Amino acid sequence: MSIYDVAVIPLIVGIVELFKQIGLPSSFSAVVSVILGIVIGIVYISPNDIKKGILMGLALGLAASGLYSGTKSTVEGVKVVFVKTRKKKY
């Protein structure tokens, strides 16, 4: 896996978001991201070595899941701070 393959992580996050817009429940987003990671790992990163593709794909899917979760938590935290600040001004 090269440094350029890490760019797959935001791609997985974007695809999961697309599925969520279509109707995927949020509780399944982590599972879908891991499945997408494994598929991308086998097909794109290591098509000649399935074990390596699964391992790399699992890492990519888990990283994408964590990236989504961390970003969501940060955005929600900023919203809470922003709403509290706006309420104090009025």
HELIX and SHEET records of a PDB file:
HELIX    1   1 ILE A    3  ALA A    7  5                                   5    
HELIX    2   2 VAL A    8  ILE A   22  1                                  15    
HELIX    3   3 SER A   26  PHE A   28  5                                   3    
HELIX    4   4 SER A   29  ILE A   40  1                                  12    
HELIX    5   5 GLY A   41  ILE A   45  3                                   5    
HELIX    6   6 ILE A   50  LYS A   89  1                                  40    
END                                                                             
